[in-house]
Amino acid sequence: MEYSSTAMGLKLFIIILFFSSAYSHSYSNSFKIAEEGYLNWIRRMNFRNHSLFVEAKNKFEPCRIIKVHKNPKYGDFTTMHKAINSIPVVNLCRVVISVSAGTYREKIEIPATMAYVTLEGAGADKTIIRWDDTAGCKGPNGQPLGTYGSATFAVNAPYFVAKNITFKNKAPSPAAGATGKQAVAVRISADTAAFINCMFVGAQDTLYDHKGRHYFKNCYIQGSVDFVFGDGLSLYEGCHLHAKANKYGALTAQKRESMLEETGFSFVNCKVTGSGALYLGRAWGTFSRVVFAYTFMDKIITPRGWYNWGDKKREMTVFYGQFNCSGPGTDHTGRVSWARELSQQEAEPFISLSFIDGHKWLTDLR
């Protein structure tokens, strides 16, 4: 019942916004309507059970532990592929894959029915999974893989966990204007995935935060253009985001396309460093939503901060904000007028586990 009234309210808001455009209301009036819609969302998000996502019921007690080691004497398998293939296609209990130190040159995909898989490395600096596909590479059918298919590691099943491991796409950083060079290190296309003490290393489109609720804790993410992108509902806590841009780059490209979508990226107690001139985000989606709170930003952040993807209409519908951030990159003097410094009330829904319903599926993990 709560969901129905909420959805109806949001639909009504969109209808109002449409007709206000059709009858050429002023920019300020349209912005006021958008602002009221956002404040209604704030009020609803402050309730504990706010999500439109399905109820999450995680399992943490392992029913099986698999060891992967380069030396067959010390493990059950010598490759990640063989370890994953040993798990039932329809998996109903927590399986832990313990991966020893070493570089595993493999392209891995967790199928949609293989839930409750945990991947544990010997340390992010010791256990590395790497590949080097780009969007322009040809797949088995002779067609380009595309960004989606370029991932070194892809997660399609719910309740996935990774700890202490590096995911890397070794494709070189593309030249400015190059096409087909997107090179994903990890793609997450499933709900309720968590990454603890992991590293994601690539250049263009490093981390495809595709869809679902995701949690990143104490992770290192490196890239140049849109190196955190997608339409996930994700909390990044205590993460280090490092740009390796030759000239201009962008940290995020969030793809929220509708007021009905409860998606967005929140970065809390993070650090942004690197080279080049970096946008905090580009409006890939019409209703793109990204927030940085308690985050240190180095001087690499461009004064404008955000980019509208070449579409001025998105300036009325995106939600980009900062709250209690520090460092030379936080200066609002040259910021775009459609980004904001958040109040405590506005920031509240973004800065805790409730943003991703974490109290339902992360309690035992943390």
N, C-alpha and C positions, 0 to 999 in steps of 0.2 A: 504494500500500500504506500509506504514511504517512497519507494522507488518510482511508482506511477506518478505521484504528485510532483516529485522532483523533475521527472522527465517532461511532464506536461508544462511545468513552469519554465523549463529551459526552451522547449519548443515555442512557447508563447513569446519568450524573449527574442528568439530568432525571427519570428514573424514580425514583431514590432520593429526590429532592426531593419528588416527587408523593406517594409513599407515606409520607414523613415527615409531610407535612401531613395525610394521611388518618387517620393514627393519632395526630394531635394531639401531636406532639413539641413541645417548648418552642421559643420564638423563638430562644433562644441556640443550640440544637442545629441548627436550620435555617440559622442564620447561619453556623455553623461549617462546614457542608457547602458552602454558597455560597463561603465563604472558601477552602476546599480546592480547589474547582473553579477559582477565579480563580488560585491559585498554580500549578496545573497549566498554565493558559493562559500565565502569565508564563514558565514554563520553556520552553514550545514557541515562544513569540514571540521568544525570544532566539536562535533559530536563523535563519540568513540566509534560507533558503527555507521559509517557514512558511505562505504564503498559500493559501487555498482558491480564490482567484480564478484565472482562466486566465492563461497565460503572456503577458506583454506585450512586443510587439516594435514599437517606435516608429520613425518615419521623420522626419528633420529636414531633409535636403537638399531644397530646394524644386524642384519641376518646373515651377512657374508662379507668377508674381507678378501680382496684379491691383491696379490703383490705383483708389480711389474718391475723387472730388473733387467739391465742389459746382459747380465750373466745368468743363464738359465738355472744355475745351481742355487741362486738366491731368490728366485721368484717363481710365480706360477706361469708368467708369460714374459716375453721379451719385448712386446710391442703393445701400444695402446689399442690398436685395432683388435688384436686377439683377445685382449681382456674384455673389451666391450662386447664383442661377439659371443662371449661365454655367458653373458647375462640374458635371461629370458626376454624375448621381444616385448612381452607384456609383463612388466616387472611391478610387483606389489609390495616390496619391502626394501629397506635401505641397504644398498650395496656400496661398500667403500672400496675404491681402487687406490691403493697406495703405490705411488710411482717414485722410484729411486732417482738419485741424481743422474743427469745426463741430458743430452739433446735428442729429442725424438722427432725425426723428420717425417711427420705424418699429417695427413689431412683427415680430420675426425668429424663425425656427425652423430649426435645422440638422437635416435629416432623418437617420434612423438609418444609412443606407448611405453618407453623405457624410463619410467619415473623413478624418483628417489635414488639417484646416482650421486655419490660423493667422490670427488677427485682430490687426492691429497699428495702434494709434492714434498720433496725434501727441503724445500726453500725456494723462493722465487728466483734467487740467483743461481740455483743448482739444477732445478728441474724445468726444462724448456721444451715446449711443443712448437714447432715452426714449419711453415710452408711458404710458398712465394707466388700464389695465384693472384692475378688481377682480374678486373671485370672484363677486360678484353681477351683474356685467355680462352681458348676453345675447350668446351666440355666434351664428354663422351659422344654426344650427338652431333658434334662438329659446329655447334653454335656457341657464341660467346657466353661465358658463365654469368656475366652481369655482376653487379655489386653483391647481391644476395648469395650467389654461388661462389664468390671468391674467398669466403671465410676459411681460415686455417682450422678453426674449431667452431662448430655450430651446435647449439642446444635447442632441441625441439620439444623436449619433455619437461613437465613441471617438477618442482622440488629438487632442482639440480643445485649442488654445492661444489665450489672449488676453493681450495686453500693452498697457499704457499707454492704457487706455480706460475710460470710465465707462458703467455700465449703470444706468438710473434708471427707477423707476416713480413717476410724478408724482401718483398718487392721494393726496389729503390724508390726514393722520393721523386714524384713526377715533375717535369718541367712545367712552368706556368702555361695554362691553357691546354695542356695535354688531355686527351680523352681516353676513356677506357682504362684508366690507371687506378681506379678505386681498388684498395687492397685491404680487406677486412681481416683483422686478427681473430676476433670473436664475434659471432652473431648469436643473439639470444631471442628466440622466437617463441618463448613459452613463459607461462606465469610462474611466479614464486621461485626465482633463482637468486642465489647468493654467492658472492665472491669475496673471500677474506684473504688479505695479504697477497694479492695476485698482481702480476704485471701484464699490461697490454701494450705491445710495442708494434708500431707501424708508421705509415706516413699519411696518405689520404684515406679517410674513413676507417680509422683503426677499430673502433668499438661500435658495432651495429646494435644499439639498444632498441631492438625492433618492436617488440610488444610484450605486455605483461608487467607484473610487479617485480622489481629487481632491487637488490641491496648490494652495495659495494662498500667494503670497510677496509681502510688502510691500504688502498690499491694505488699503483702507479700506472698512469695512462699517458702514452706518448704518441704524438702525431703532428700533422701540419694543417690540413684542411678538414673541417667537420669531423674531428677525430672522436667525438661522442655524438652519435646521431641516431634518429629513429623516433618511434612513437611510444616508448615505454613510459611507465609510471615508476620512476626510479629515484632512490636516495643514495647519494654519494657522500660517505662520512669519513673524514680524515684522509682524503685521497690527495695525491700529488699529480697534478695535470701539467705536463711538460710539452711545450710547443717546439717543433723543429721546422719552423717556416723560413723559407729563403727570403720572401718579401712579406706578402700579406697571407694571413691564415685565419682560421675560425675554430674556436673550441667546440661549440655545439651547433647542431642543426636539428632542432626538435620539430616533429612533424604533426603536431596536434591539428586536426582539420575541422573540428566541430566543437561548439559549446557543450555538446552532450558527452564529449570524451573527458574522462577523468585521468588525463595523462600529463606528464611533464617531468622535468629533471630538477632535482634540488641538490645543491652542493653545500654541505655544512662542515665547517672546520677544515676546509681544504686549503690547498696551496697551488697557485698558478705561476709557473716560471717558463723560461725558454728564450727563444730567439725569434726575430721577425716582428711584424706588427700584427697583433692578434685581436680579432673581434671576440667578445664573450659568446656571441651567438648570431646565427643567421636564421631568419624566419622561413624555414623550409615549409612549415604548415601555416595556414591562414590564422590559426589560433595558437600558434607556438607559445610554449610556456616554460620558462627557465628562471630559477632563483639561485643566487649566491648569498650565503649567510656565514658570518664569522670566518670569512675566507681571506687569505693573504693574496694580493695580486701584485705581481712585479710590474715594472714600468713598460713591459711589452704590450700592455692593453692599449688599443687605440683610444684617443680621447672620446670619439663618438660611442664606442662600446658595443654597439649593436648594428645590424644591417637588416634592412627590410626585404631582402631578396629581390630588389628592383620593383617592388609593388607597394606604392604608398598606401593603398587601402589596408594593408596588413598592420599599419601603424595604429589603427583603431581597434584591432582585435587581438594582437599579441599581448602577452603578459611577461615582461622582463623586469626583474627587480634585484636589488641588493639590500642587505641588512647587516649593519655592524661589521662591514668588511674593513680590511686594513691594507696598507702598502701603497706605493706610488700609483698603481694602476686603478685605484678606486676613485680617483678625483672625478667629481661630477661636473666640473666646470664646462667641459665640452661635450657632455653626454647628449644623446638624442632626447628630444622632449618627451617621447613616448615610452621611455624607460623610467623607473622610479626608485627612489630610496624608500624602503618599506618602513611602516610603523611596526611596533611590537605586535599589534593585533593582526596586521596584514601578513606578517612573517610567520605567525604561530602555526598555521596548518602545514608549513613546509619543513619545519626544523626538528621534527621528531619522527619516530617510527610509525606514528599514526598516519603519516602521509602515504605510506604503502601498506597500511593495515598490518604492520610488522608484529604487533602484539598477538596476532593470530597464527603466524607461521614462522617467526624468528626467535621466539622466547628461549628455547633450549639451545639454539645455535650460538647465540651471543654469550 
